[in-house]
Amino acid sequence: MATDRKRQRPNILITGTPGTGKTTTSSALADTAQLRHVSIGDLVKEKSLHDGWDDELQCYVINEDLVCDELEDLMEEGGIIVDYHGCDFFPERWFDRVVVLQTENSILYDRLTKRGYEGAKLSNNIECEIFQILLEEAKENYQENIVVALRSDTVEDVARSVETLANWVKNWQPVS
């Protein structure tokens, strides 16, 4: 099995293009299901787990090895929601559920432009959503039966996703 079933609480990865509602969904689910939310973007900034700044994309270049080293013990404990716009470098054994949030392109465009995204940063993220890059990445890197795509266009979509995932957490059982 890919997952470490010594954990008593499941770990969830919530991924998706920037602007799809990862942080909103993760925070609400953490509150509802009493899990701990770890935003990789915040962690990278707080602990300097990066290799500098990318001027073109206006973001830190994360050091994936440092991020994984930082999270290893926490992930073994379980009960963690990881929120990040990528999923291909995390160890497969860490997650019991991988959620890919998806948003209709015009809604996503509006959200990203409100955040100040422009140029390559805006077009790369819109293309990523159009071509479902993160869903494919998740399916390539994790067992397909743990990967789920959820809509994230509206507040109602987020509420529905949180309820669905909270029920999944409640029914999750560690395998002995």
C-alpha positions in Angstrom: 0.0 0.0 0.0 1.2 3.5 -0.8 0.0 5.0 2.5 1.4 4.6 5.9 -1.5 3.3 7.8 0.0 3.7 11.3 -1.6 7.1 11.3 -4.8 7.5 13.2 -6.0 10.4 11.2 -5.9 10.8 7.4 -3.8 13.2 5.4 -5.3 15.1 2.5 -3.6 17.1 -0.3 -5.7 19.9 -1.7 -4.3 21.0 -5.0 -5.4 23.1 -8.0 -4.4 26.1 -10.1 -3.9 29.3 -8.0 -7.4 30.9 -7.5 -9.4 27.7 -7.4 -10.0 28.0 -3.6 -7.4 25.7 -2.1 -6.8 27.9 1.0 -10.5 28.6 1.5 -11.5 24.9 1.2 -8.5 23.7 3.3 -9.2 26.2 6.1 -12.9 25.4 6.2 -12.2 21.6 6.1 -9.6 21.9 8.9 -12.2 23.6 11.1 -15.0 21.2 10.3 -13.0 18.0 10.5 -10.5 19.1 13.2 -7.4 18.6 11.0 -4.3 20.8 10.8 -4.0 23.0 7.6 -0.5 23.5 6.2 -0.2 26.0 3.4 3.0 25.2 1.5 3.3 28.8 0.2 3.2 30.2 3.7 5.5 27.5 5.0 8.1 28.3 2.3 8.0 32.0 3.2 8.1 31.5 7.0 10.9 29.0 7.0 12.8 30.2 3.9 12.4 26.8 2.1 13.2 28.3 -1.3 16.1 29.0 -3.7 15.2 32.6 -4.3 12.7 34.7 -6.2 11.5 34.2 -9.8 11.1 37.7 -11.3 9.1 36.5 -14.3 6.5 34.5 -12.4 6.7 36.7 -9.3 7.0 33.8 -6.8 9.6 31.9 -4.7 11.3 29.0 -6.3 10.6 26.4 -3.7 13.2 23.9 -2.6 11.2 20.7 -2.7 13.7 18.7 -0.6 13.6 21.3 2.2 9.8 21.3 2.1 9.6 17.5 2.4 12.2 17.4 5.1 10.2 20.0 7.1 7.0 18.1 6.7 8.1 14.5 7.2 7.4 14.1 10.9 4.2 16.0 10.8 2.9 13.9 7.9 3.7 10.7 9.8 1.5 11.9 12.7 -1.5 12.3 10.4 -4.5 14.6 10.5 -2.9 17.1 8.0 -4.3 19.0 5.1 -1.6 20.2 2.7 -2.6 23.1 0.4 -0.4 23.6 -2.6 -0.7 24.3 -6.4 1.4 21.3 -7.3 1.6 17.7 -6.2 4.4 15.9 -8.1 7.1 16.1 -5.5 5.4 14.9 -2.3 5.9 11.3 -1.3 2.9 9.2 -2.4 2.8 7.5 1.0 1.8 10.8 2.7 -1.7 11.1 1.4 -4.9 9.2 1.8 -6.9 11.6 -0.4 -5.7 13.9 -3.2 -8.3 16.6 -4.1 -7.9 18.7 -7.3 -10.1 21.8 -7.2 -11.3 23.0 -10.6 -12.8 26.3 -11.5 -14.5 27.5 -14.7 -11.9 29.6 -16.8 -13.7 32.9 -16.8 -14.3 32.8 -13.0 -10.6 31.8 -12.5 -9.5 34.7 -14.8 -11.5 37.2 -12.7 -10.1 35.8 -9.5 -6.5 35.9 -10.7 -6.7 39.4 -12.2 -8.1 40.6 -8.9 -5.0 39.2 -7.2 -2.9 41.2 -9.6 -1.8 38.4 -11.8 -0.8 39.5 -15.3 1.4 38.5 -18.2 3.1 35.1 -18.1 1.9 34.4 -14.5 -1.8 34.9 -15.6 -1.6 33.1 -18.9 0.4 30.1 -17.5 -2.2 29.6 -14.7 -5.2 29.9 -17.1 -3.6 27.4 -19.5 -2.9 25.0 -16.6 -6.6 25.0 -15.7 -7.8 24.7 -19.4 -5.6 21.7 -20.0 -6.3 20.1 -16.5 -2.6 19.9 -15.9 -3.0 19.4 -12.1 -5.6 16.7 -12.4 -3.3 14.8 -14.8 -0.3 15.3 -12.5 -2.3 14.0 -9.5 -3.4 10.9 -11.5 0.2 10.2 -12.6 1.6 10.5 -9.1 -1.0 8.9 -6.9 -3.2 5.9 -7.0 -6.2 6.9 -9.1 -8.7 5.7 -6.4 -7.5 8.4 -4.0 -7.7 11.2 -6.5 -10.9 13.2 -6.7 -11.7 16.4 -8.7 -14.2 18.8 -7.2 -15.8 22.0 -8.6 -14.9 25.3 -7.0 -16.8 28.0 -8.8 -19.0 29.2 -6.0 -19.4 29.4 -2.3 -21.9 26.6 -2.5 -19.4 24.4 -4.3 -16.8 25.0 -1.5 -19.4 24.2 1.1 -20.4 21.0 -0.7 -16.7 20.0 -1.1 -16.1 20.6 2.6 -19.1 18.5 3.6 -18.1 15.7 1.2 -14.5 15.7 2.5 -15.5 16.0 6.2 -17.7 12.9 5.7 -14.9 11.1 4.1 -12.6 12.0 7.0 -15.2 10.8 9.5 -15.5 7.5 7.8 -11.8 6.9 7.1 -10.3 3.9 8.9 -6.6 3.2 9.4 -5.8 -0.3 8.2 -4.0 -2.4 10.9 
